[in-house]
């Protein structure tokens, strides 16, 4: 498994500057452009929105999300 594209952080890096959906442990969801992340999967999104129960709660702009609260990150 030496292929660079097979490593999780490389897959996440391919999503940089693209819109992603992030599901959190508390049931909330953030949709926005992935700007940055670190080895702990702490992430920064811009142009983001907070969703809960399939309803838009608010537009939050730039947001920092702690990696230990994330369940899933997916391309939009």
C-alpha positions as CSV (number, residue, x, y, z in Angstrom):
1,X,0.0,0.0,0.0
2,X,2.6,2.5,-1.0
3,X,0.4,4.3,-3.5
4,X,0.0,7.9,-2.3
5,X,-3.7,8.1,-3.3
6,X,-4.4,5.2,-0.9
7,X,-3.6,7.1,2.3
8,X,-6.5,8.9,4.0
9,X,-4.9,12.3,4.3
10,X,-4.0,12.2,0.6
11,X,-7.7,11.5,-0.2
12,X,-8.7,14.4,2.0
13,X,-6.0,16.6,0.3
14,X,-7.7,15.9,-3.0
15,X,-10.9,17.5,-1.6
16,X,-9.0,20.7,-0.7
17,X,-10.6,23.9,-2.2
18,X,-13.8,21.8,-3.1
19,X,-17.1,21.7,-1.3
20,X,-17.5,18.9,1.2
21,X,-20.1,17.7,3.6
22,X,-19.0,17.1,7.2
23,X,-21.2,15.1,9.6
24,X,-20.6,15.6,13.3
25,X,-21.3,13.3,16.3
26,X,-23.9,15.8,17.6
27,X,-26.1,15.3,14.4
28,X,-25.1,18.6,12.8
29,X,-23.8,18.8,9.4
30,X,-21.6,21.5,7.8
31,X,-21.3,22.1,4.1
32,X,-18.6,24.3,2.7
33,X,-15.3,24.7,0.9
34,X,-12.5,22.7,2.6
35,X,-9.6,25.1,3.0
36,X,-7.3,23.4,5.5
37,X,-6.9,20.3,7.8
38,X,-4.2,18.8,10.0
39,X,-3.2,15.3,11.1
40,X,-6.0,15.3,13.7
41,X,-8.5,16.1,11.0
42,X,-9.2,19.5,12.5
43,X,-10.7,21.3,9.5
44,X,-11.4,24.8,8.3
45,X,-14.3,25.5,5.9
46,X,-15.2,28.7,4.2
47,X,-18.5,29.7,2.6
48,X,-20.1,27.2,5.0
49,X,-23.6,26.4,6.2
50,X,-24.8,24.6,9.3
51,X,-27.5,22.0,8.8
52,X,-29.5,20.0,11.3
53,X,-32.4,17.6,10.6
54,X,-32.1,18.3,6.9
55,X,-32.8,22.0,7.5
56,X,-30.5,24.9,7.0
57,X,-29.9,26.5,10.4
58,X,-27.5,29.3,9.4
59,X,-24.8,30.4,7.1
60,X,-21.6,30.6,9.2
61,X,-18.9,31.6,6.7
62,X,-15.6,30.4,7.9
63,X,-15.7,27.7,10.6
64,X,-13.1,25.6,12.4
65,X,-14.2,22.1,13.3
66,X,-12.4,19.9,15.8
67,X,-11.4,16.6,14.3
68,X,-12.6,14.5,17.2
69,X,-16.2,15.7,16.6
70,X,-16.2,14.5,12.9
71,X,-17.9,11.3,11.9
72,X,-17.7,11.7,8.1
73,X,-16.3,13.9,5.4
74,X,-17.6,13.5,1.9
75,X,-17.4,15.5,-1.4
76,X,-20.7,17.3,-1.9
